[in-house]
Amino acid sequence: MYATATLTSLTPQFRDYSSSPSPHRLPPPFSVTFPGIHHIFSPHKLLLSPARGLRVSASSQASPASTEASKLSTVPPEMKAWVYGEYGGVDVLKLESNVSVPDVKDDQVLIKIAAAALNPVDFKRRQGKFKNTDSPLPTVPGYDVSGVVVKVGSKVKEFKEGDEVYGDIHEKALDGPKQFGSLAEYTAVEEKLLAPKPKNIDFAQAAALPLAVETAYEGLEKTGFSAGKSILVLNGAGGVGSLVIQLAKEVFGASRIAATASTGKLEFLKSLGVDLAIDYTKENFEDLPEKFDVVYDAIGQCDRAVKAIKEGGSVVALTGAVTPPGFRFVVTSNGEVLKKLNPYLESGKVKPVIDPKGPFPFSQVVEAFSYIETNRAVGKVVIHPIP
C-alpha cells in the first residue's frame, strides 16, 4: 500500500492515498506533504513575436481543456497562462485564456504541465528586482514544473512523448530566464534541465522539488560539505532549508544538524532529522556556545551567520548582504542533479514538503503569490491541478 506521511499541526501522521482516482498520483512510501484549506480572464490572444516573444492581439476563442494523457496525440495552438506585462505587485498578474503555446526548439521538449510551484525568486522577478537581466516583458512566470512530455525536438535523445518529467525550466535563475514559465498549461524546456519524475511521487510533490532541491544540493557542494561535518540551517522550515536538512543528513552524512524556525515549527524540524532545533524568537543562534562547520543561510542573515562557524568554516548565502567569509550562491538548473537525487526520493529518504495552505488551484495563483510573500510558508507553495 502506498501511504503519505502527512503533517497535521506540523506533526507526522499517515494518510492512505492508494485509492486516489488520479492515474498519475502514486505517492511514495514516506513522502512529506501537508493537509490544507484548500480570475481574471481577458479577451486577448497572446502570440509569439520575433522581437518581443509575447504580444497581445484581439481574440475571444478559448483554448480547449483536457487531462495530461489526452494531450499526448494533439497540442492546441493556444493555452491558458498567467501573464504580467509590467513589473509590480500581485495586481499585475492576469489569467489569459488565449496564449500561444510556445514553439519547441531542437533541444527542447514541450510539457503538458500538471503542477508548478512558487519560489521567492518568482515574486522578486515580478517586482523587477533583476529586470536588467530579465527577458523582455510580458512574462509567464514560474520556475518549477512537473508534467508529461507531449512533443520532442529533433535533437532530444532521452525523453519521448508520454514521459513524466520534472525540473527547473530556467537554466540561470537571474540571467535571462525564459518568457514562457511554468504557470501555464504548456511550456518548452531544454532536455538537459529535466529528469524523469520519481515513480512513487505525484505531480504536486514533484513540482515542489526542482529549484529548491537543486539549490540545497549545489549549495552544500559549494561549501565542500561532507560526511562527519556539522551544519546550521537558517530558515530550516522553508522550501530550501527543509531540503538542506534532509540532504545534509541522508546524502552528505552530516554528524550534527541544527536549524532555526519559529516556535510552532520546531517539532517539524525534528521530524526532518534536526538534532538541535533553535527557536529564533527566543534565542540568537550566533550567541550559542556551539559552532558549526557550515552555516546555510536561506533567510539573509549572513552578518550573524559568520559568527556561528568554526575556524575555517564557511557560510553559503542565498539572499541579503554577504559578509566574508560568507559567499553568494545562485543555483544553475541541472537535470543531472535531479537524476542523482531520484533514488533518495524514491526510497523516501528525502521527502518533498508542501505547505499546509496548498496546493493552490490554478485559478488562485494571485493568492499563492500573496501567501509566499509573507515569508511564512513551510516547505513549498504548490499550484495544482493545472487544467
Summary of the structure (lengths in Angstrom):
residues: 387
radius of gyration: 20.4
end to end distance: 28.4
largest distance: 65.3
contacts: 1375
relative contact order: 0.16
helix: 23%
strand: 31%
